Amino acid sequence: MAMAQKKEMTRAWLENVQEAKVFWCHDGRLVQSLEELAAALRDMPEETFRYHVTKDKNDFRNWVSDVIGDTTLANQLGKASTQTTYAHKVEARLSWLKARV
């Protein structure tokens, strides 16, 4: 993949998603971007996190993979189990992506 294409894809991962593709958290908040996901994970009640991440489902990982399109981050989230680890993984990926645009 050409460098220009990689930058364009990286930029797209950092943007807000279309209104129809926002993530609706169990506690009512909406998440439109990785930046908003990082912020939500920092102060989300544990009950809300556990609603979306169980041994049988992983809503955040699925949204990052299917809507954002960042399979690297999605794979990292698939291996994480705590809310703190999730927040750290998203924040680290955001920093990495921002350094490349």
N, C-alpha and C positions, 0 to 999 in steps of 0.2 A: 504494500500500500504506500502510495506517495506521501511525503511529509505534509503537503497541503491537505490531503484527505484526512490524515490523522488529526491535524489541528482542527479541522472542521468537525470531525466526530467528537473530539474532546470538548469543543465549544458547545456542541449540542447537548452533551451529557450534563453540562453546567447550567443550562437554561431551564426555565419553567416549562413544564409539560403542558399540553393542550388541556383546556378546562375539563373536557370529558374524560381525561386520563389521570386526574389528581387522585392521590391516595386519601381515602376517608378513614381516619383513625376511629377506633371504637369510642373514644372520648369526645368525638365531634370535630376535632381539628382537621384541617385539610393540609396536605403536603403537596407542593407543586414542583419541588426541586430537591436535589441532593443537599443543598444548603439548608433548606427547610426541614429535611429529614434529620440532619445532624442536630439542629436546634430542638426539634421535637423529641428526639431520643434523650437529650440532656435533661429535659424536665418532665417527661411523660411519666404518669403514675405507673408503677410496676404492674398493676392490674391490666392497664391498657397494653403494655408491652407483651405480657403473657397471653392476652387475648389473640394477638397477632402472631406470636411465635410459640409454637408447641412442638412436641415431638412429631406430630402429624402434619403440621403446616408451618409455612414461613412466609407470611404475607409480604414482609419488607423485602426479603430476598427476591420473591417473585416479581414485585413491582420494579425493583431495580433492574432485574433481568429483562422483563417483558416490556416495560414502558420506557425506562431510561435507556436500556440497551447496553449497560455496562456489565458484561458477564464476569469480568475480573472481580469487581466489587461484589457482585451477586454470589460468586463462589466463596469469597471470603466470609460473607454473611452467613452462608450455608454451614460454615464450620464453627461459627460463633454461637455461644449459648446464653450469654448474659447481656443485659441492656448496656452496661458499661462497655463491654467489648464491642458491641454493635456501634455505639456512639464513637468509640475510638477508631474503628475501621472506616466508618463513613468520613470522619474528620481527616484522617490520614489520606484517604483517597482524594478528598476535595483539595487538600494541599498539593498533592502530587499532580492532579489535573490542572489546577490553577497555574502551577509553575511551567506548564507546557503550552499555554495559549498566549 
